[in-house]
Amino acid sequence: MSKVTVFIADGTEEVECLTTVDILRRANIETQLVSITNSRTTVSSHNVTVVADYTFDEANYDDSDMLFIPGGMPGTTHMSEHEGLAELIKKFASEGKKISAVCAGPSVIGKLGLLDGKKATCFPGWEDKLIGATCTGEGVVTDGIFTTGRGLGFSIDLALELVKILEGQELADDIKGRIQHP
């Protein structure tokens, strides 16, 4: 079974984050929600209190197959400033492990130079932060180990893409049908 680590911070866009957690867990993909703050409790960009499974220092990343970074402000800023997260993202990339982000979240990866030469997408206006990437404007883009999404409206499509990547098209189609996604 695959394992995904989803990050959250104060100011994270809660729908982008929790939609992904929900879809992955429906697919029986082990999913740990990790707060990059010193507390498991975070307050989202729209003042929703979310309790993570672990703090950054408590979580184990060794057996994770993918990292996921949602957008939202100022959550994306907090994630960009977190040195431990930056090091973890670079480690995953160097090992060829999968990394995904949505909305402003791809900027966290892009600022590290990891999207150079890759196709990607993000929330309109954030393209300059995806250093060296070809920004397609599509809803969901997978290029190599990176999967990016444009914004909240594509969160279900993005999560289903992650299920497909990790566990196969058949399971992704099954989940899509069960949640009545067109």
N, C-alpha and C positions, 0 to 999 in steps of 0.2 A: 504494500500500500504506500502511496505517495504521502509526503508531508509538506505543508506550506506554512511559512511564517508570514503573518500579516501584521504590519506595524500600525500603531495609532499614537497620536500625540494630541495635546490640547489644540483644538482648532482643526482637526481632521474632518473632512467631509464624511459624515456618518453613513450616508447611503452608499457611497462608493466603497467604503470599508466593509460595512456589514452585509451588503449584498454579496460581495465576494466570499466572505466567511460563510454565509448561509448556503450559497450554491456549492461551494467546496465540501461543506459538511453533509449536504444532501447526497453528494457523490461518495460519501464515506472516505473522503480524503482527510487525513489527520491535519487539523488546522489549529495552529496556536496563534492567539491574538496577543501581541506584545506591545506594551506601552514603552515608549522611549523616555518617559518621565521617570521620576523616582517613586511614583505611585502607580498602582494598577488602575486607579480611577482617573479617567480623563473627561474633559468636557469638549464636545465636538464643536464644529464651526457654527452649528445652529442650536447650541446650548442643550444638547442631549448628553446626559451623563452615561458613559460607557465604562464598564469594568472589564479590563483585560485579564487574560489568563495568567500572564507573567509581566514583570518589568523586564527591561532590556538585560539587566545583569542576572536575572533569575533564569532566563530562557536558555535552552540548549539548541544550538543551530547545527550541530554536527550531522544530524540525520535529516535535515530539511532538504527538500529537492528544489524549492523555489522560495524566493522572497517576493512579497507584494507590498507596494507603496501606494496608498490612496492619496488623493489630492486634498484640497481644502486649504483655507487660509485662516490663521497663520500656521496651520499644521505642517504644510509643505516647508515653510521657512524653518520650523523647528527641526524637521527631519534633515534638511540641508545642513544645518549647523551641528548635528550630532556626529561627533568624530567616530564613535564606535560603530554607528550605522554605516558611515562612509567606508570604514575599513572592512566591514562585513560584506558590503556590496562589492567592493574591489576583490575580496577573497573569492566570493561566489563566481564572479566573472572570470577570474584567472583559472578557476577549476572547471569552467564550462557549465556551471549550474545555472538554472533558469532564474530570471529576474523579470518582474512585471510591475507596471505602474500605470496610473490613470490620471487624467486631468492635468493638474500642475505637477503631480508626482513624478512624471518622467524627467522633470528638470533636476531632480535629485541625482538621477543616474547620468543625465547629460552633462551636468556641471563637473562630473568626475572624468569626462572625456570618453566614457565607455560606449556611447552611441555613435562615435565617429565612424562614418562609412556605412551606417545602418539606416534602414527605413524605420520611421517611428511616427507617432502621432501624439498630440497633446491638446490641451485646451487652447483655443485660438488666442494668440498674443504671447504665448510662452515658447514659441518655436526657437527664439534666439538663445534660449537656455539649453537646448538640446545640441550642444556643440558638435558640429561635424555631421549631424544626422540629416537625412533627407526627410523632411516632414511632409507626409502625404495628405493630411487632413481627413483621412479615412476614420471610421469609427473605432476599429480595432486593427492593429498591425502586429504581426509576428515576423521577426527577422532574426534568425539564429536563436540565441538563448533569451532574447528580449521580446516581451509582448507588452505593447502599450495601448492605452485607450484614450479617446478624446475627452470624455467627460461623463458625468453622472448618467446621462441618457443612454450610454453604451455599457453601463455596468453589468447588466445581465449578459449581454453578448460577450463581454470580456471574460466574465467568470466562466461561461460555457466554453470559451476558447481554452481557458486554463484546464478545465476538466478534460477536454479533447486532447490537449498536449500531454497531460499527465496520465490519463486512464483510457483514452480512446474515444473515437467518434460515436460509437454505439451508446456508451454511457452518457455522453453529452447530449445526444439526441433523446435518450430516455428522460433525462432531467428536463430538457426543454419541453417535452410533451407533458410531463407531470406538472410543470408550473404554468402551462398554458401560454408559453411564449410563442409569438407568431413566427 
